[in-house]
Amino acid sequence: MEWLITRTRIFVLHVQPVSQLQEEVEHWRTLCQEQESSPSETAAVVSSSKLEADNLRESHSALQEAQWTTDSLVPNCSQCHIAFSVSRR
């Protein structure tokens, strides 16, 4: 009977470190998964930001190239084709 008690104590002493090691392994596994997903998320944000910057750059350059045409040369709006008047222009 004493043999069984001794073996049980030894078993308990070994089980505790094993469970601690399992918890540590799980912690590191979770940390690795988070680290692996971070670069892909960052790449998606960078890609989206780059597209937005390109769109803004194109819009800005189009506005800079726009020129006001004198009233005598253009009788109608170039977008809606409605004639200009005193209140519209």
CORURNOR-V962191 format. One record per run of one state. SS is the DSSP state (A for helix, B for strand, O for the rest). FROM is the first residue (numbers start at 1). TO is the last residue. Records with the same first field share a line. If there is no record, write none. Layout:
SS: FROM-TO ; FROM-TO
//
This chain:
O: 1-1 ; 66-75 ; 77-82 ; 84-89
A: 2-65
B: 76-76 ; 83-83
//
